């Protein structure tokens, strides 16, 4: 038996090859991967922006769903056939962050799909400790959205949103839209700020209030929307300097700004505004197991409109086309790769 896999080969190249599946060592499981989602981090890898961490050729991908194919010695709670996703974090369990209970902030964190082999392959061997159980009746293509939904759950939890509060989400890509959905479910009144008409149309189709930040009218819109008070929380998901400014300016007195996007360069921020309104800046990185379990529940309960968010599914042999579709931002939200051996293209 051989497995097919997609590896980042350096210099904006993906390579599809075959290899024998890795038998699970003690404490590991081998998973038959069903679907893998592509995200902004994967695009950063493809563009060479993470070459300091990724050692080509390296199999990438970390948003996934699948079934257990084989369990290693000492694995007690899992059986072949179980439906699973993988929380792609392998912490050291010994550093100060781990000892303080923040394993997702581990000083020596290994992120599967970046620092080690990921899920863009038919067969993936991972530590059993990374598995998260899926309901057997949850569609595996929908379950591929658990990881980004866990990001959103973590971000909203960091904001400590209370029912009735107003929250602004700056950036309406997949993560921004998921944050808006999770925040609304928590009882918040949500405004999504996004310049792209297609992304706004998807959000509006889901009943979210949206506005375009262009034209200099965002401040006036937020002023009207909040009755002059400003929002209790703002999520910066755009990754742009303008997005940072918009998120800060949208906040009420003692508002909380959650920084979600990864900014590749330092950004200016109005510390006077933070002083004047006693604002709080919160970082939000990754997730923990509770966030993953919350995400599984949200998707299984139909709270996350997975079918609407999945714009395109490509077979593994067309992974390059899947990356190109996401990179083009041409009327797409989430793009999945069907990693099953008989996967077929599904453009929606």
For each residue, the residues with C-beta under 8 A, 3 or more apart:
1: 20 21
2: 18 19 20 21
3: 18 19 20 21 121 122 123
4: 16 17 18 121 122 316 317 341
5: 16 17 18 19 59 120 121 122 316
6: 14 15 16 59 60 61 120 121 316 319 337
7: 14 15 16 17 56 57 58 59 60 120
8: 13 14 15 45 46 54 56 57 58 59 60
9: 13 14 15 56 57
10: 13 48 51 56 57
11: 48
12: 46 47 48
13: 8 9 10
14: 6 7 8 9 46 319 320 323
15: 6 7 8 9 57
16: 4 5 6 7 316 317 319
17: 4 5 7
18: 2 3 4 5
19: 2 3 5
20: 1 2 3
21: 1 2 3 30 69 122 123 125
22: 30 123 125
23: 30 70 72 125
24: 28 29 30 70 71 72 75 125
25: 28 72 73 125
26: 72 73 74 75
27: 72 73 74 75 127 128 129
28: 24 25 72 75 125 126 127 128
29: 24 68 69 70 71 72 75 78 125 126 127 128 131
30: 21 22 23 24 68 69 70 71 123 124 125
31: 66 67 68 69 84 86 123 124 125 126
32: 66 67 68 69 122 123 340
33: 36 64 65 66 119 120 121 122 123 124 339 340
34: 64 65 66 67 140 141 143 144 338 339 340
35: 64 65 66 140 141 143 144 313 336 337 338 339
36: 33 61 62 63 64 118 119 120 144 336 337 339
37: 61 63 64 144 145 147 148 334 335 336 337
38: 42 43 61 63 322 323 326 335 336 337
39: 42 43 62 63 148 174
40: 43 44 173 175
41: 44 45 50 62 114
42: 38 39 45 46 60 61 113 323
43: 38 39 40 46 47 323 326 327
44: 40 41 47 49 50
45: 8 41 42 48 49 50 54 60 114
46: 8 12 14 42 43 323
47: 12 43 44
48: 10 11 12 45 51
49: 44 45 264
50: 41 44 45 53 54 114
51: 10 48 54 56
52:
53: 50 114 115
54: 8 45 50 51 58 60 114 115
55: 58
56: 7 8 9 10 51
57: 7 8 9 10 15
58: 7 8 54 55 116 117 118
59: 5 6 7 8 113 117 118 119 120 121
60: 6 7 8 42 45 54 113 114 118 120
61: 6 36 37 38 42 64 113 118 119 120 121 337
62: 36 39 41 86 88 111 112 113 114 118 119 147
63: 36 37 38 39 119 144 145 146 147 148
64: 33 34 35 36 37 61 85 86 119 124 144 147 339
65: 33 34 35 83 84 85 134 140 141 143 144 146
66: 31 32 33 34 35 83 84 85 119 124 140 339
67: 31 32 34 80 81 82 83 84 140
68: 29 30 31 32 71 78 79 80 81 82 84 131
69: 21 29 30 31 32 80 123
70: 23 24 29 30 80
71: 24 29 30 68 75 78 79 80 128
72: 23 24 25 26 27 28 29 75 128
73: 25 26 27
74: 26 27
75: 24 26 27 28 29 71 72 78 128
76:
77: 128
78: 29 68 71 75 82 84 128 131
79: 68 71 82
80: 67 68 69 70 71
81: 67 68
82: 67 68 78 79 133
83: 65 66 67 133 134 135 136 138 140 143
84: 31 65 66 67 68 78 131 132 133 134
85: 64 65 66 131 132 134 143 144 146 147 292 296
86: 31 62 64 112 119 124 126 130 131 132
87: 130 131 132 147 150 287 289 292
88: 62 111 112 113 118 119 130 147
89: 103 104 106 109 110 111 112 130 286
90: 109 110 111 112 116 127 130
91: 95 98 103 104 106 108 109 110
92: 95 98 106 107 108 109
93: 98 103 106
94: 98 99
95: 91 92 98 99 106 107 108
96: 99 100 107
97: 100 102 103 105 106 107
98: 91 92 93 94 95 101 102 103 106 107
99: 94 95 96
100: 96 97
101: 98
102: 97 98 105 106
103: 89 91 93 97 98 106 288
104: 89 91 109 285 286 287 288
105: 97 102 109 285 286
106: 89 91 92 93 95 97 98 102 103 109
107: 92 95 96 97 98
108: 91 92 95
109: 89 90 91 92 104 105 106 115
110: 89 90 91 115 116
111: 62 88 89 90 114 115 116
112: 62 86 88 89 90 115 116 117 118 119 126 130
113: 42 59 60 61 62 88 116 117 118 119 120
114: 41 45 50 53 54 60 62 111 118
115: 53 54 109 110 111 112
116: 58 90 110 111 112 113
117: 58 59 112 113 121 124
118: 36 58 59 60 61 62 88 112 113 114 121 124
119: 33 36 59 61 62 63 64 66 86 88 112 113 124 339
120: 5 6 7 33 36 59 60 61 113 316 319 337 339
121: 3 4 5 6 33 59 61 117 118 124 316 339
122: 3 4 5 21 32 33 316 339 340 341
123: 3 21 22 30 31 32 33 69
124: 30 31 33 64 66 86 117 118 119 121
125: 21 22 23 24 25 28 29 30 31
126: 28 29 31 86 112 130 131
127: 27 28 29 90 130
128: 27 28 29 71 72 75 77 78 131
129: 27
130: 86 87 88 89 90 112 126 127
131: 29 68 78 84 85 86 87 126 128
132: 84 85 86 87 146 289 292 293 296
133: 82 83 84 296
134: 65 83 84 85 138 140 143 146 296 300
135: 83 138 296 300
136: 83
137:
138: 83 134 135 142 143 296 299 300
139: 142 143 306
140: 34 35 65 66 67 83 134 143 144
141: 34 35 65 144 306 310 313 336
142: 138 139 145 299 304 306 307 310
143: 34 35 65 83 85 134 138 139 140 146 296 299
144: 34 35 36 37 63 64 65 85 140 141 147 336
145: 37 63 142 148 149 178 295 299 304 306 309 310 334
146: 63 65 85 132 134 143 149 150 292 295 296 299
147: 37 62 63 64 85 87 88 144 150 151 287 292 295
148: 37 39 63 145 151 152 174 175 178 334
149: 145 146 152 153 178 182 295 298 299 304
150: 87 146 147 153 154 287 291 292 294 295
151: 147 148 154 155 175 178 260 286 287 291
152: 148 149 155 156 175 178 179 181 182 295
153: 149 150 156 157 182 287 291 294 295 298
154: 150 151 157 158 284 286 287 288 291
155: 151 152 158 159 175 179 182 235 258 260 284
156: 152 153 159 161 179 182 183 186
157: 153 154 160 291
158: 154 155 258 282 283 284
159: 155 156 167 183 233 235 256 258 282
160: 157 256
161: 156 165 167 183 186 187 188 232 233
162: 165 187 188 232
163: 186 187 188
164: 187 188 189
165: 161 162 187 188 189 231 232 233
166: 188 189 190 191 225 226 231 232 233
167: 159 161 183 188 189 190 191 231 232 233 234 235
168: 190 191 193 222 231 233 234 235 246 247 250
169: 172 176 179 180 183 190 191 192 193 234 235 237
170: 176 193 213 234 235 236 237 238 243 246 247 250
171: 175 176 193 194 235 236 237 238 239 243 260 261
172: 169 176 177 180 192 193 194 196 199 200 202 203 210 237
173: 40 176 177 194 199 237 333
174: 39 148 177 178 309 333 334
175: 40 148 151 152 155 171 178 179 237 260
176: 169 170 171 172 173 179 180 192 194 235 237 238 260
177: 172 173 174 180 181 192 199 202 203 206 208 309 333
178: 145 148 149 151 152 174 175 181 182 304 309
179: 152 155 156 169 175 176 182 183 235 237 260
180: 169 172 176 177 183 184 190 192 203 208
181: 152 177 178 184 185 206 208 303 304 305
182: 149 152 153 155 156 178 179 185 186 298
183: 156 159 161 167 169 179 180 186 188 190 233 235
184: 180 181 187 188 189 190 208
185: 181 182 298 303
186: 156 161 163 182 183
187: 161 162 163 164 165 184
188: 161 162 163 164 165 166 167 183 184 232 233
189: 164 165 166 167 184 209
190: 166 167 168 169 180 183 184 208 209
191: 166 167 168 169 209 210 211 221 222 225 231
192: 169 172 176 177 180 200 203 208 209 210 211
193: 168 169 170 171 172 210 211 212 213 218 246
194: 171 172 173 176 199 200 203 210 212 213
195: 212 213 214
196: 172 199 200 329
197: 200 201
198: 201 202 331
199: 172 173 177 194 196 202 203 333
200: 172 192 194 196 197 203 204 210 212
201: 197 198 204 205
202: 172 177 198 199 205 206 308 309 333
203: 172 177 180 192 194 199 200 206 208 210
204: 200 201 207 208 210
205: 201 202 308
206: 177 181 202 203 305 308
207: 204
208: 177 180 181 184 190 192 203 204
209: 189 190 191 192 225
210: 172 191 192 193 194 200 203 204
211: 191 192 193 217 218 221
212: 193 194 195 200 215
213: 170 193 194 195 218 242 246
214: 195 217
215: 212
216: 219
217: 211 214 220 221
218: 193 211 213 221 222 246 249 250
219: 216 222 223 249 250
220: 217 223 224
221: 191 211 217 218 224 225
222: 168 191 218 219 225 226 230 231 249 250
223: 219 220 226 228
224: 220 221 227
225: 166 191 209 221 222
226: 166 222 223 229 230 231 252
227: 224
228: 223
229: 226 252 253
230: 222 226 250 251 252 253 255 277
231: 165 166 167 168 191 222 226 234 250 251 252 255
232: 161 162 165 166 167 188 251 252 255 256
233: 159 161 165 166 167 168 183 188 251 255 256 257 258
234: 167 168 169 170 231 247 248 250 251 255 256 257 258
235: 155 159 167 168 169 170 171 176 179 183 247 257 258 260
236: 170 171 243 244 246 247 257 258 259 260 261
237: 169 170 171 172 173 175 176 179 243 260 261
238: 170 171 176 242 243 246 261
239: 171 243 261 262 263
240: 243 244 261
241: 244 245 267 268
242: 213 238 245 246
243: 170 171 236 237 238 239 240 246 247 261
244: 236 240 241 247 248 263 267 268 269
245: 241 242 248 249 269 270
246: 168 170 193 213 218 236 238 242 243 249 250
247: 168 170 234 235 236 243 244 250 251 257
248: 234 244 245 251 257 269 270 273 274 279
249: 218 219 222 245 246 270 273
250: 168 170 218 219 222 230 231 234 246 247 255
251: 230 231 232 233 234 247 248 255 256 257 273 277 279
252: 226 229 230 231 232 255 277
253: 229 230 277 278
254: 277 278 279 280
255: 230 231 232 233 234 250 251 252 277 279 280
256: 159 160 232 233 234 251 279 280 282
257: 233 234 235 236 247 248 251 279 280 281 282
258: 155 158 159 233 234 235 236 282 283 284
259: 236 281 282 283 284
260: 151 155 171 175 176 179 235 236 237 284
261: 171 236 237 238 239 240 243
262: 239
263: 239 244 266 267
264: 49
265:
266: 263
267: 241 244 263
268: 241 244
269: 244 245 248 274 281
270: 245 248 249 273 274
271: 274 275
272: 275 276
273: 248 249 251 270 276 277 279
274: 248 269 270 271 277 278 279 281
275: 271 272 278
276: 272 273
277: 230 251 252 253 254 255 273 274
278: 253 254 274 275
279: 248 251 254 255 256 257 273 274
280: 254 255 256 257
281: 257 259 269 274
282: 158 159 256 257 258 259
283: 158 258 259
284: 154 155 158 258 259 260
285: 104 105
286: 89 104 105 151 154
287: 87 104 147 150 151 153 154 291 292 295
288: 103 104 154 291 292
289: 87 132 292 293
290: 293 294
291: 150 151 153 154 157 287 288 294 295
292: 85 87 132 146 147 150 287 288 289 295 296
293: 132 289 290 296 297
294: 150 153 290 291 297 298
295: 145 146 147 149 150 152 153 287 291 292 298 299 304
296: 85 132 133 134 135 138 143 146 292 293 299 300
297: 293 294 300 301
298: 149 153 182 185 294 295 301 303 304
299: 138 142 143 145 146 149 295 296 302 303 304 306
300: 134 135 138 296 297
301: 297 298
302: 299 305
303: 181 185 298 299
304: 142 145 149 178 181 295 298 299 309
305: 181 206 302 308 309
306: 139 141 142 145 299 309 310
307: 142 310
308: 202 205 206 305 333
309: 145 174 177 178 202 304 305 306 333 334
310: 141 142 145 306 307 313 333 334 336 348
311: 325 331 332 333 334 335 348
312: 322 325 332 335 336 346 347 348
313: 35 141 310 335 336 337 338 343 345 346 347 348
314: 318 319 321 322 325 335 336 337 338 345 346
315: 318 337 338 343 344 345
316: 4 5 6 16 120 121 122 319 337 338 339 343
317: 4 16
318: 314 315 321 322 345
319: 6 14 16 120 314 316 322 323 337
320: 14 323 324
321: 314 318 324 325
322: 38 312 314 318 319 325 326 335 336 337
323: 14 38 42 43 46 319 320 326 327 335
324: 320 321 327 328
325: 311 312 314 321 322 328 330 332 335
326: 38 43 322 323 329 332 335
327: 43 323 324
328: 324 325 332
329: 196 326 332
330: 325
331: 198 311
332: 311 312 325 326 328 329 335
333: 173 174 177 199 202 308 309 310 311
334: 37 145 148 174 309 310 311
335: 37 38 311 312 313 314 322 323 325 326 332
336: 35 36 37 38 141 144 310 312 313 314 322
337: 6 35 36 37 38 61 120 313 314 315 316 319 322 343
338: 34 35 313 314 315 316 343 344 345 346
339: 33 34 35 36 64 66 119 120 121 122 316 343
340: 32 33 34 122 343
341: 4 122
342:
343: 313 315 316 337 338 339 340
344: 315 338
345: 313 314 315 318 338
346: 312 313 314 338
347: 312 313
348: 310 311 312 313
